[in-house]
């Protein structure tokens, strides 16, 4: 039996939701470059139905999702205590996701309600930790705009709305990534939705997956606060055999297609929010890493700056990633359930053999 470290190159299942074949990212067959011009609701509908909605379906779907972006009073009461704990926000989200499965109707909750509540819960965690009042949903706004409004307390203008919808779309799904595969493993046991999402959140927390965006901004901050030359920073990292965060990808060897789109958004927001110094550093690092290591920026690289420009703290970056990715997680949970197949791979045992704790008879 063959062995592939980290399951690299192993086909672990079939899906109609998204693909990274031929170094391209597609959702249900549509290239991400085209979908980036759509709204978040359209793409969520696509991930859940493998087709884009017509106009009437879109209006109804948007209305349904927005109307469900309200948390039960008991959830809010408990969150007011949980969110203030001195833990990493992703640890708070892990507990909150499980909490949603106890303060909601876990047996009857379906993906639209679950996604809506996850978005609102994440926004609530951010506001509570900052001692800011919670923001009520606005029925006149779409899902992404409501989420951003709830996060920042500011209604986005049309340009920011377009950019933030694109950011959420680019993070909505990515084939069998670590957190999605984790969700599918749990789903294959026929566990409830909230159990699947809680497991996915745990997987996303790690710095080699969703947590990378936080590490990217930590890197940028070190360079800015210490007045370092970006190339000097890279030299120190190389000398200490440390990874330069935000570069390279297991699949995309010629560049992450999401990063190409996010770069333009990061540049625009950096200029509008007087954060150009960060973008200039990113460009210096990107040029150096491509020339010296043949590594391209990945999705986390520019996302870190985008979230900073929105006024968010770096500790919350991965939670925003989770908010977007919940749409994809739910799509995969449903698909895995419908396949009715328990995921249970084999392993290659490499430990000691022929050991006994009872003395063998001669």
Beta strands, then each sheet from edge to edge (+ up, - down):
strand 1: 18-19
strand 2: 26-27
strand 3: 30-31
sheet 1: 1+ 2- 3+
end
